[in-house]
Structures are given as C-alpha cells and as structure tokens.
Amino acid sequence: MAARAYDELQLRDSKEMQEDRAYLDGLVAELQGQGFAVESRLAMGDPAAEIIRAADTEKADLVAMATHGHRLVKDILLGATADKVRHELKVPVLLLQAR
C-alpha cells in the first residue's frame, strides 16, 4: 500500500518494499546465472497503471502476471490488477495462479 502513495506522501522505503527489492534482486541474479538478459523495476503507484506503463514503455509483446484472489467474485477469479491490465493492454497477458 505504501507504494501507491510513495511519491505523494514523500515516504521512505517500507520494510515490505525493501523485501520486494531483495526478492527481485535475487530473481535477477538467478535468471542471469542461467544466461537470461534480465532487468527488474520496482514501480511506485497503482500496480495496474504501472504494469501498463512499463509494458508500453518497453514495447512488450507479452505480459506474464501472477494472480491471487481476495476481493469480490470477479477478483477471486482474476484479481483487480490483472483484470484491468488484461483489458487495457493490446498484447497477450499470461495469468498464472500464485502459490
């Protein structure tokens, strides 16, 4: 939640954001170790808007997302963020159930 208002409220990195950065750094190192060219970005703001912006900026031809349901029935099936992303992007969106 802190990421949504990070710039607006001039917040410092929360513990969750620090953990997220460490998680991404670990994934990048693992994938680079397997020979993949990888970049990571921890965006601040509305998740759907930031995913859409990143996909447009990077000219992505596919967006893969993990989903988890915890709201209304539609959100239980897809997730609000995934639902917005899949409706607004013009490229395929691969949705995977988070474990």
C-alpha positions as CSV (number, residue, x, y, z in Angstrom):
1,M,0.0,0.0,0.0
2,A,2.9,2.4,0.7
3,A,3.9,2.2,-2.9
4,R,0.6,3.6,-4.1
5,A,1.3,6.9,-2.2
6,Y,5.1,6.8,-2.2
7,D,5.7,10.0,-4.2
8,E,2.6,11.8,-3.0
9,L,3.5,11.4,0.7
10,Q,7.3,11.5,0.2
11,L,7.7,8.2,2.0
12,R,10.8,6.2,2.7
13,D,11.1,2.6,1.7
14,S,9.0,0.4,3.9
15,K,10.2,-2.9,5.1
16,E,7.9,-4.6,2.5
17,M,9.5,-2.5,-0.3
18,Q,13.0,-3.4,0.9
19,E,12.0,-7.1,1.0
20,D,10.5,-6.7,-2.5
21,R,13.7,-5.2,-3.9
22,A,15.7,-8.0,-2.3
23,Y,13.4,-10.6,-3.8
24,L,13.7,-9.0,-7.3
25,D,17.5,-8.8,-6.9
26,G,17.6,-12.5,-6.1
27,L,15.4,-13.4,-9.1
28,V,17.6,-11.3,-11.4
29,A,20.8,-12.9,-10.2
30,E,19.2,-16.4,-10.6
31,L,18.0,-15.8,-14.1
32,Q,21.2,-14.0,-15.2
33,G,23.1,-17.0,-13.8
34,Q,21.0,-19.2,-16.2
35,G,22.1,-16.9,-19.2
36,F,19.0,-14.7,-19.4
37,A,19.2,-11.0,-20.0
38,V,17.1,-9.6,-17.1
39,E,16.2,-6.2,-15.7
40,S,13.9,-5.5,-12.8
41,R,11.9,-2.5,-11.8
42,L,10.0,-1.8,-8.5
43,A,7.5,0.8,-9.5
44,M,5.6,3.1,-7.2
45,G,1.9,3.9,-7.7
46,D,-1.2,2.0,-8.8
47,P,0.0,-1.6,-9.8
48,A,-2.2,-1.9,-12.9
49,A,-1.2,1.6,-14.2
50,E,2.5,0.9,-13.6
51,I,2.4,-2.5,-15.3
52,I,0.6,-1.0,-18.3
53,R,3.1,1.9,-18.4
54,A,6.0,-0.5,-18.3
55,A,4.6,-2.7,-21.0
56,D,4.1,0.3,-23.2
57,T,7.5,1.8,-22.5
58,E,9.3,-1.5,-23.1
59,K,7.2,-2.4,-26.1
60,A,6.5,-5.7,-24.5
61,D,4.9,-8.4,-26.7
62,L,3.7,-10.4,-23.7
63,V,3.0,-9.6,-20.0
64,A,3.0,-12.5,-17.5
65,M,1.4,-11.9,-14.1
66,A,0.8,-14.0,-11.0
67,T,-2.7,-13.5,-9.6
68,H,-4.3,-14.0,-6.2
69,G,-7.9,-13.5,-5.3
70,H,-9.0,-11.8,-2.2
71,R,-11.9,-9.4,-3.1
72,L,-15.2,-9.8,-4.9
73,V,-16.1,-12.9,-7.0
74,K,-14.5,-11.5,-10.2
75,D,-11.4,-10.6,-8.3
76,I,-11.2,-14.1,-6.8
77,L,-11.0,-15.5,-10.3
78,L,-8.6,-12.9,-11.9
79,G,-7.6,-10.2,-9.4
80,A,-8.5,-6.5,-9.9
81,T,-5.0,-5.6,-11.1
82,A,-4.8,-8.5,-13.6
83,D,-8.4,-7.7,-14.8
84,K,-7.5,-4.0,-15.5
85,V,-4.2,-4.9,-17.2
86,R,-5.7,-7.6,-19.5
87,H,-8.5,-5.2,-20.6
88,E,-6.2,-2.2,-21.3
89,L,-3.2,-3.8,-23.0
90,K,-3.2,-4.8,-26.6
91,V,-0.7,-7.6,-26.1
92,P,-1.3,-11.0,-24.7
93,V,-1.4,-11.3,-20.9
94,L,-0.5,-14.6,-19.3
95,L,-2.1,-15.1,-15.9
96,L,-0.6,-17.6,-13.6
97,Q,-2.0,-18.6,-10.2
98,A,0.4,-17.5,-7.4
99,R,1.5,-20.3,-5.0
